[in-house]
Amino acid sequence: MSTVTATPFAFAAPDAQAPWPALTFRAARASDAAACAPLVFASGAHEFVFFLGVPAAQCIAFLAFAFALSGGRFSWRRHEVAVDARGEIVAVLAAHDGRRILADDPHVAWTLARYFGILRTVPMLLRGLVLETELPKPKRAQTLIAHCATRTDARGTGRFLGAV
């Protein structure tokens, strides 16, 4: 079984002189939705705007709604977060196990309809089919790592060098 561990662990920056504290990695929580939604959006801003057909702020609001749900590909249950010493989320990523995505498509349709309404959902689903040709779902034997994003102030700092 390939799953992302929910056990928190920490790693210190490779240089003891580094200006940032160690990060802790943990499973996301529903209460992380507001902090994670902009990061999930940043992981594929153009794709989300294309798929949803709404401005960035509305995409982020939808992602916050979907992140707080207990199921689906945008749910907190699929995500891990990196948290700094102040408890602030610095980064997010999701793991989609190909053996456990069977209900994803109906769940996305239901989530879109619940948030945007049926009439707006149909064109979104059609755009989603187009997008899926470029970003295919994982096959049963694969795990797709998605929604990888780091807060802008932590990008390019070498902060995650020790994690690789």
Protein Blocks (a to p, Z undefined) as FASTA:
>chain_A
ZZddfbdcddddfblkbcbdcdddddddfklmmmmmmmmmmmommlmmmmnopafklmmm
mmmmmmmpmgdjkbmklpccdddfkopafbdcddddfklmmmmmmmmmmmmmmmnojklm
mmmmmmmmmmmmmmccddfkbccdehiacdfklgonlmmmmmZZ
